[in-house]
């Protein structure tokens, strides 16, 4: 998707059971990190299974702008010749991160301790998202940062000439904050320490260790304490990107709510810091089995076999939120078909994602006949035996909102329309043909 794409209304409706194999894209979080760490390494990093959605492609362009040699060798296969820690050169133009909050925040961290200047921009959705949670710690390394009112994009960063290591407690559970600080800490002397009260996805720690950084995590009474020794020589590594559990959630939930369905989703990451949705689905009574468990690229993976069956509402504890923060929109869809009510707690972070996802999901579900209650930090969905549908959902330039409502329409009494499905390509460019290949009735 180009950043100026015209709106693309889409519709989904009831049809036959879903059957077949769903090869979902590579993990977006790992794809971003593989490109960035490849660019900060010495030698050639070969990446297979890279997600080729717009968000990740924007990160690839950014790494090239900072001086790395980035080349696409074939579908999902990329080569990155890195410049080493502290080796970024000053880009000749603005770094446009499109719709990607992960991309822009991690890249800002990666360059903030190198004495160069870069300007970061994004699309309309990204430009509304708050960046103070990243710029505040980066400025403490010594970077000089100028932002638009409200600490929003566009942002200019003059990297620290003499960076100092940081000891930082994250104010909210966020892998983006943690990762940005760790990437900045690579080019700072001494030890950079991040303390997080609740564990968040640990892809950065796993991958940093794989590339040769000295990093350790200790579980203490304060929470997880992650310590990184600065100025390592990162060594280029082959990276096999597992399939994205957040993307897998859409065909998985579709199979759970469409009667008669059975699908298989191979090679999905089972990283325990990303597994909250699947834990919750099992608590709801979902018929999901995990087969052929193995490790790929330093990450645990398995093949998912999913069958339709009865579901019941549950209460999701707030401490689970960080491990499923991107999956609450699709969880609210399956909750509409579960017996009783599903209560999602600790979800305030959803209000500052690509959109205010609590508000967007609540409005869209109500437009399709579902009763929803919300507070600043919670969302409650009342399940129904039959979900009416027939409504239009505003996607708010948010790929996960768009895909969630298209899944909803596969099991509602009447079709469901979304006002713009074009943002889907940022994370799941083959979503429509994949779902159609399983038997879903979705149309542009």
C-alpha positions in Angstrom: 0.0 0.0 0.0 1.3 3.4 -0.8 0.8 5.9 2.0 -1.7 7.9 -0.1 -3.9 4.9 -1.2 -7.5 5.6 -1.9 -10.0 4.1 0.6 -10.8 0.5 -0.3 -14.2 -0.6 1.1 -14.6 -4.3 1.6 -17.4 -6.7 2.6 -17.6 -10.1 4.2 -20.6 -12.5 4.6 -21.6 -15.9 5.7 -20.7 -18.9 3.5 -19.4 -22.4 3.6 -17.1 -23.8 6.3 -13.5 -22.8 6.2 -11.0 -25.6 5.3 -7.4 -25.9 4.3 -3.9 -24.7 5.2 -3.3 -21.0 6.1 0.3 -20.0 5.4 0.3 -16.7 7.3 3.1 -14.1 6.9 6.4 -13.9 8.8 6.3 -12.3 12.3 6.3 -8.5 11.9 8.1 -7.8 15.2 10.9 -10.1 14.3 11.1 -8.9 10.7 11.7 -5.3 11.9 14.4 -6.4 14.4 16.2 -8.6 11.9 16.6 -5.8 9.4 17.8 -3.3 12.1 20.2 -5.7 13.8 21.5 -6.9 10.4 22.2 -3.2 9.6 24.1 -2.8 12.9 26.2 -5.9 12.4 29.4 -6.6 10.6 29.0 -8.8 7.6 26.0 -10.1 5.7 22.8 -11.1 7.4 20.6 -13.4 5.4 16.9 -13.3 6.3 14.3 -15.8 5.3 10.6 -15.6 5.8 10.6 -11.8 6.1 7.2 -10.2 6.2 7.0 -8.1 3.1 4.2 -5.8 4.3 4.5 -2.0 4.0 5.6 -1.5 7.6 8.6 -3.8 7.2 9.5 -2.5 3.7 9.6 1.0 5.2 12.1 -0.2 7.8 14.2 -1.8 5.0 14.3 1.5 3.2 15.3 3.2 6.4 18.2 0.9 6.9 19.4 1.6 3.4 19.1 5.3 4.1 21.4 4.9 7.1 24.1 3.2 4.9 23.4 -0.5 5.0 23.2 -2.5 1.8 19.8 -4.0 1.7 18.7 -6.3 -1.1 15.7 -8.5 -1.8 16.9 -11.8 -3.2 13.5 -13.5 -3.6 10.1 -13.9 -1.9 10.8 -13.3 1.8 14.5 -13.7 1.3 16.7 -10.6 2.0 20.3 -9.7 2.4 21.6 -7.0 4.7 25.3 -6.0 4.7 25.7 -4.1 7.9 27.7 -1.1 8.9 28.4 -2.1 12.5 27.3 -0.6 15.8 27.8 3.2 15.6 28.3 3.0 11.8 25.1 4.6 10.6 25.6 7.5 8.2 23.4 10.5 8.0 20.4 10.0 5.7 20.0 12.3 2.8 16.2 12.6 3.2 13.4 12.2 5.7 12.9 8.7 7.1 9.2 7.9 6.3 8.0 5.1 8.5 4.5 5.0 7.1 2.1 3.4 9.5 4.6 1.6 11.7 4.9 2.5 15.4 7.3 -0.4 15.9 9.5 0.7 13.0 9.8 4.4 13.9 10.4 3.8 17.6 13.0 1.1 17.1 14.8 3.0 14.4 14.9 6.2 16.5 16.5 4.1 19.2 19.0 2.6 16.9 20.3 6.0 15.7 20.0 8.1 18.8 23.5 7.4 20.1 25.3 8.0 16.8 26.3 11.6 16.1 24.1 12.1 13.0 20.8 13.9 12.4 17.7 12.3 11.1 14.1 13.5 10.5 11.3 10.9 11.0 7.8 11.2 9.6 4.8 8.9 9.1 1.3 8.7 7.7 -1.7 10.4 9.2 -2.3 7.6 11.7 1.3 7.4 12.9 1.5 11.2 13.2 -1.2 11.2 15.8 0.6 8.7 18.0 2.5 9.9 21.1 6.3 9.5 21.0 7.3 11.0 24.4 7.5 7.5 25.8 10.5 7.0 23.4 11.9 10.5 23.1 12.2 10.9 26.9 14.6 8.1 27.5 16.5 8.7 24.2 17.1 12.3 25.3 18.6 10.9 28.6 21.3 9.2 26.5 22.2 12.6 25.2 20.3 12.9 22.0 18.7 16.2 21.1 15.1 15.8 20.0 12.7 18.3 18.4 9.0 17.2 18.0 5.7 18.6 16.9 3.3 19.7 19.7 2.3 16.8 21.8 5.6 14.9 21.1 4.3 13.8 17.8 5.8 13.2 14.3 7.6 14.7 12.4 10.5 14.4 14.8 14.1 15.5 14.4 16.8 13.6 16.3 20.4 14.8 16.6 22.2 11.7 17.9 24.4 11.9 21.0 28.1 12.5 20.3 29.1 11.3 23.7 26.2 9.0 24.8 25.9 7.9 28.4 24.4 4.6 29.5 20.9 4.6 30.9 19.2 3.0 33.9 15.5 3.2 33.1 12.2 1.9 34.5 9.5 1.7 31.8 6.4 3.7 32.8 4.1 1.2 30.9 4.5 -2.3 29.7 5.9 -1.8 26.2 8.3 -3.9 24.1 8.8 -0.8 21.9 10.1 1.3 24.7 12.4 -1.5 26.0 13.7 -2.3 22.5 14.4 1.4 21.6 16.4 1.8 24.8 18.4 -1.4 24.2 19.2 -0.5 20.6 20.3 3.0 21.8 22.4 1.3 24.5 24.4 -0.6 21.9 26.5 2.4 21.1 26.7 3.7 24.7 29.6 2.8 27.0 29.1 0.6 30.0 25.8 -1.1 30.9 22.3 0.0 29.9 19.6 -1.3 32.2 15.9 -1.5 31.5 13.4 -2.5 34.3 9.9 -3.5 33.3 7.3 -4.3 36.0 5.5 -6.7 33.6 7.2 -8.9 31.0 6.8 -7.8 27.4 7.7 -9.6 24.2 11.4 -10.6 24.3 12.3 -10.8 20.6 14.9 -8.0 21.0 16.7 -9.8 23.8 16.7 -13.1 22.0 18.0 -11.6 18.8 20.6 -9.4 20.4 22.0 -12.4 22.1 22.0 -14.3 18.8 23.9 -11.5 17.1 26.6 -11.6 19.8 25.6 -8.9 22.3 26.2 -9.5 26.0 22.7 -9.3 27.5 21.1 -10.8 30.5 17.6 -10.8 32.1 17.0 -11.2 35.8 13.6 -11.7 37.4 13.4 -9.7 40.6 10.9 -8.3 43.0 10.9 -5.1 40.8 10.1 -7.1 37.7 12.4 -8.1 34.8 15.8 -6.3 34.8 17.4 -6.4 31.4 21.1 -5.5 31.3 23.0 -4.8 28.0 26.8 -4.3 27.8 27.4 -1.5 25.3 29.6 -1.3 22.2 29.8 -5.0 21.2 30.7 -6.1 17.7 27.5 -7.6 16.5 28.2 -10.6 14.1 26.0 -11.1 11.1 23.6 -14.1 11.5 21.1 -16.0 9.4 17.6 -15.2 10.6 14.6 -17.5 9.9 11.5 -15.5 10.7 8.7 -17.6 12.2 5.1 -17.0 11.2 3.3 -14.2 13.0 1.0 -15.2 15.8 -0.9 -11.9 15.5 -1.6 -12.5 11.8 -2.5 -16.2 12.5 -5.1 -14.9 14.9 -7.4 -13.9 12.1 -7.8 -17.2 10.3 -7.8 -19.0 13.6 -10.7 -17.0 15.0 -12.5 -17.2 11.7 -12.4 -21.1 11.9 -13.5 -21.0 15.5 -16.7 -19.0 14.7 -17.7 -20.4 11.3 -19.6 -23.7 11.8 -18.0 -26.8 10.3 -14.6 -25.3 9.9 -11.2 -27.0 10.3 -7.9 -25.4 9.3 -4.2 -25.8 9.8 -1.8 -22.9 10.4 1.8 -24.2 10.2 5.0 -22.7 11.7 3.4 -20.2 14.1 5.5 -18.6 16.8 4.7 -19.8 20.3 6.9 -17.3 22.1 5.5 -17.2 25.6 5.6 -13.4 25.6 3.3 -13.4 22.6 1.0 -16.3 23.5 -1.7 -14.5 25.5 -4.4 -14.8 22.9 -4.0 -18.5 22.5 -4.0 -19.0 26.3 -7.3 -17.0 26.4 -8.9 -18.9 23.5 -8.2 -22.2 25.2 -9.8 -20.9 28.4 -12.8 -20.0 26.3 -13.0 -23.7 25.2 -11.5 -23.3 21.7 -10.6 -26.5 19.9 -7.0 -25.7 19.1 -4.2 -28.3 19.1 -0.5 -27.4 18.8 1.5 -30.0 16.8 5.1 -30.5 15.7 6.5 -28.2 18.3 10.1 -27.1 17.4 12.5 -24.2 17.4 13.2 -21.9 14.4 15.5 -18.9 14.4 15.7 -19.0 18.2 11.9 -18.9 18.6 9.6 -21.8 19.6 7.1 -22.6 16.9 4.3 -25.1 16.3 1.6 -26.0 13.8 -1.9 -25.0 14.8 -5.0 -27.2 14.0 -8.2 -25.3 14.6 -11.8 -26.6 14.6 -15.1 -24.8 15.2 -16.9 -25.5 18.5 -18.8 -23.8 21.3 -17.1 -21.0 23.3 -17.7 -19.3 26.6 -16.9 -15.8 27.8 -14.0 -15.3 30.2 -12.3 -12.5 32.1 -8.8 -11.7 30.8 -6.5 -10.6 33.7 -4.6 -7.3 33.3 -1.2 -9.0 33.7 -1.9 -10.9 30.4 -2.4 -7.8 28.4 1.2 -7.2 27.3 1.4 -10.7 25.8 -1.6 -10.1 23.5 -1.9 -6.3 23.1 -2.3 -6.6 19.3 -4.9 -9.3 19.6 -7.6 -7.7 21.6 -9.5 -6.4 18.5 -9.9 -10.0 17.2 -10.6 -11.3 20.7 -13.5 -8.9 20.9 -14.9 -10.4 17.7 -14.8 -14.0 19.0 -16.3 -12.7 22.3 -19.4 -11.7 20.4 -20.1 -15.3 19.6 -19.2 -16.8 23.0 -21.8 -17.7 25.7 -21.8 -15.0 28.4 -19.6 -12.0 28.6 -15.9 -11.5 28.0 -14.1 -8.9 30.1 -10.8 -7.5 28.9 -8.8 -5.7 31.6 -5.6 -3.7 31.5 -6.1 -2.6 27.9 -5.5 1.2 28.1 -2.5 0.9 25.8 -5.0 0.1 23.0 -6.1 3.7 23.0 -2.7 4.8 21.7 -2.1 2.2 19.0 -2.7 2.8 15.2 -6.1 4.0 16.4 -8.0 4.1 19.7 -8.7 0.4 19.2 -11.2 0.2 22.2 -13.3 3.0 20.7 -13.1 1.7 17.2 -14.0 -1.9 18.1 -16.8 -0.8 20.4 -18.4 1.4 17.8 -18.1 -1.2 15.1 -19.5 -4.0 17.2 -22.4 -1.9 18.3 -23.1 -1.0 14.6 -23.4 -4.8 14.1 -25.8 -5.4 17.0 -23.4 -6.4 19.7 -23.6 -4.9 23.3 -20.3 -3.5 24.4 -19.2 -1.6 27.5 -15.9 0.3 27.9 -13.9 2.2 30.4 -10.5 3.8 30.0 -8.8 0.5 30.8 -11.3 -2.2 30.0 -13.8 -3.5 27.5 -16.7 -5.9 28.0 -18.4 -7.8 25.1 -21.7 -9.6 25.6 -21.9 -12.7 23.6 -24.9 -13.7 21.5 -26.3 -16.8 20.0 -26.7 -15.0 16.7 -24.8 -11.8 15.9 -26.9 -9.6 13.5 -24.2 -7.9 11.5 -25.4 -5.6 8.7 -23.3 -2.6 9.8 -20.4 -0.6 8.6 -17.2 -0.4 10.6 -14.8 2.5 10.4 -11.2 1.1 10.3 -9.5 4.4 11.3 -6.5 3.6 9.1 -5.9 0.5 11.3 -5.1 -2.8 9.7 -6.1 -4.9 12.7 -9.5 -3.2 13.0 -10.1 -3.8 9.3 -9.2 -7.5 9.4 -11.2 -8.1 12.7 -14.4 -6.8 11.2 -14.0 -8.8 8.0 -13.6 -11.9 10.2 -16.8 -10.9 12.1 -18.8 -10.8 8.9 -18.0 -14.5 8.1 -20.4 -15.6 10.9 -23.0 -12.8 11.3 -26.5 -13.0 10.0 -26.0 -10.2 7.5 -22.9 -9.0 5.8 -20.4 -6.7 7.5 -18.6 -3.8 5.6 -15.5 -2.0 6.4 -15.0 1.5 5.0 -11.3 1.0 4.1 -9.4 -2.3 3.9 -6.2 -0.7 2.3 -4.3 -0.5 5.6 -4.3 -4.4 5.7 -1.2 -4.5 3.4 0.9 -2.9 6.2 1.0 -6.2 8.0 -0.8 -8.9 6.0 -0.5 -8.2 2.2 -2.0 -11.6 1.3 -4.9 -11.5 3.8 -7.7 -11.4 1.2 -6.5 -14.3 -1.1 -5.5 -16.4 1.9 -8.9 -16.1 3.5 -10.6 -16.6 0.1 -8.5 -19.7 -0.4 -9.9 -21.1 2.9 -13.4 -20.5 1.6 -14.2 -17.2 3.1 -16.6 -14.9 1.2 -14.8 -11.5 1.2 -15.0 -8.9 -1.6 -13.5 -5.6 -2.4 
